[in-house]
Amino acid sequence: GGDLGHLLENVVCLELLRRGYQVMVGKMGDAEIDFIALQSGQPTYFQVALSVRDESTLKRELTPLLQVSDHYPKYLLTLDPDPLILHDGIRQVYALDWLLE
């Protein structure tokens, strides 16, 4: 599954660039945020995961985003075909829906 996860990250990164964002990898303490996407100096934060159906995976993916104390948009993109789920303001979105926006 590692390769597929990597592929999904690459697709998301390319799409962010296509949408005109400047993309950086973020670090919050020990935790890593997959992408910080900047547009006009305003950040949007993205975590990318194949699936977060597993509670421990969900926690691991959300933790770095929850450590960001600003109020800019935060997304968790997954291949779980679920409707939008909110976790303390973090939007969990089906990656294919996001890509087709």
C-alpha positions in Angstrom: 0.0 0.0 0.0 3.0 2.3 0.4 3.3 2.9 -3.3 -0.3 3.7 -3.7 -0.2 6.2 -0.8 2.8 7.8 -2.4 1.0 8.0 -5.7 -2.0 9.7 -4.1 0.3 12.2 -2.5 1.9 13.0 -5.8 -1.5 13.4 -7.5 -2.6 15.8 -4.8 0.6 17.8 -4.9 0.4 18.1 -8.7 -3.2 19.2 -8.5 -2.4 21.9 -5.9 0.4 23.2 -8.2 -2.1 23.2 -11.1 -4.5 25.2 -9.0 -1.8 27.8 -8.5 -0.7 27.0 -5.0 2.9 27.2 -3.7 3.4 23.8 -2.0 5.6 23.0 1.0 6.0 20.1 3.3 5.2 21.1 6.8 6.5 20.1 10.2 4.8 20.6 13.5 7.1 19.4 16.2 7.7 15.8 15.5 4.6 15.5 13.3 4.7 16.1 9.6 2.0 17.7 7.6 2.0 16.3 4.0 1.4 19.7 2.3 1.1 23.3 3.3 -0.4 25.0 0.2 0.0 28.8 0.0 -2.0 31.2 -2.1 -1.6 34.9 -1.6 0.3 34.1 1.6 -2.7 32.2 3.1 -2.0 28.6 4.0 -4.3 25.6 3.5 -3.1 22.4 5.2 -3.4 18.9 3.7 -2.9 15.4 5.0 -3.2 12.6 2.5 -4.0 9.0 3.5 -5.4 6.0 1.6 -7.8 5.1 4.4 -8.5 6.3 7.9 -11.2 3.7 8.7 -8.7 2.5 11.3 -9.0 4.6 14.5 -5.2 4.7 15.1 -4.5 5.8 11.5 -7.1 8.5 11.8 -5.6 9.8 15.0 -2.1 9.7 13.5 -3.2 11.7 10.4 -5.3 14.2 12.4 -2.7 14.9 15.2 -0.4 17.2 13.1 -3.4 19.2 11.8 -4.8 19.6 15.3 -1.4 21.0 16.5 -1.8 23.9 14.0 -3.4 26.6 16.1 -4.4 29.0 13.2 -7.8 29.1 11.6 -6.9 28.4 8.0 -8.5 25.5 6.2 -7.3 22.0 7.0 -8.1 18.9 4.9 -7.6 15.2 5.3 -7.9 13.7 1.8 -8.5 9.9 1.7 -9.7 7.2 -0.6 -12.5 6.3 1.8 -15.6 7.2 -0.3 -17.4 8.9 2.6 -19.4 12.1 2.6 -17.6 15.1 4.2 -16.7 14.4 7.8 -15.6 17.2 10.2 -13.0 16.6 13.0 -12.7 19.7 15.1 -12.9 21.8 11.9 -10.7 19.5 9.8 -12.5 18.5 6.7 -12.2 14.9 5.8 -12.9 14.7 2.1 -13.0 11.8 -0.4 -9.9 12.6 -2.5 -11.7 11.9 -5.8 -14.4 14.5 -5.0 -11.6 17.0 -4.1 -9.8 16.3 -7.4 -13.0 16.9 -9.4 -13.9 20.1 -7.6 
